[in-house]
Amino acid sequence: MGGPIENLYDFVRSAGPAPELKGRIDELAITPTTAVVRIDMEKDAAGACCNDCLSLIKLDGRWQAVSKWFHQFNC
């Protein structure tokens, strides 16, 4: 999946909830205004496992994701 963030939103809406989802967030790097985090997930809404990496920026005191990339694999 690639392209605009709407693609992710469409997937989340169509896949529905993930009742068996397990996840862990690791902080990879952080400064006062930027961060990179990794999220390891098992059994997402599609039943897959994945590693997400997000870059974030802090604007007006609020963290916002500016990019997301991932690796999806069978659990």
N, C-alpha and C positions, 0 to 999 in steps of 0.2 A: 504494500500500500504506500502510496506516495502522493505528493501534491498538497493542496490546501488543507488546512485544519478541518474543514467541513467533512473531508473524507473520514477522519477519525470520529467525528460526531455522528455521522451517518452509520458507521459500523456499530458504535455503542448503542444507538437507538434500535438498530435492527437485531443485534445480538441479545439485548436484554440483560438482566442481572446475571451475576456470576456467584451463585451461592456457595461454591466450594473454593473460591479464590483465597489463596494464601500469598502474602507478600512480605517483602523486607526492603527497607530503604537504607541505602548506604550513602553517606556524604563523601564525595570524592575530593572536592575542593570547594573552598568558600572564602570570599573576601567580604568586606562590608556591603558591596553592591552587586556581586556576581556569585554564582554557584553552579556546580555540576553535580548531579546526583544520579545514582543508578538504582533502579527498582527491579528486583527479581520477583517474578510472579509465577505461581503454579495454578493451573486450571482456571484460565480466564474465561470470559463468556463464550469463547469458541472451543473451550476444553483444551487449549494449548498452554504451553509454558513460554515465557519470554523474559528477556532482559531489556529493559527500557533505560535509556540515558536521556536526561533532560538538562538543557542549559537554562539558567534562570537569571533574571535581572531584578533588582529591587528598585522600584520606581514609586515615589511618593509614599515610602514606608511599607510597600506591599510587594511580595515576591510574585513574579509573573514568568511563566515558561515562554521562551523565545524559540526553542527548537526541541525536537524529540526525534530520536532514532532508536531502532530496536532490532533485536534478533529473536525470531520466533522458532521454536522447536517442539517436537513431540515430547510429552511428559513421560 
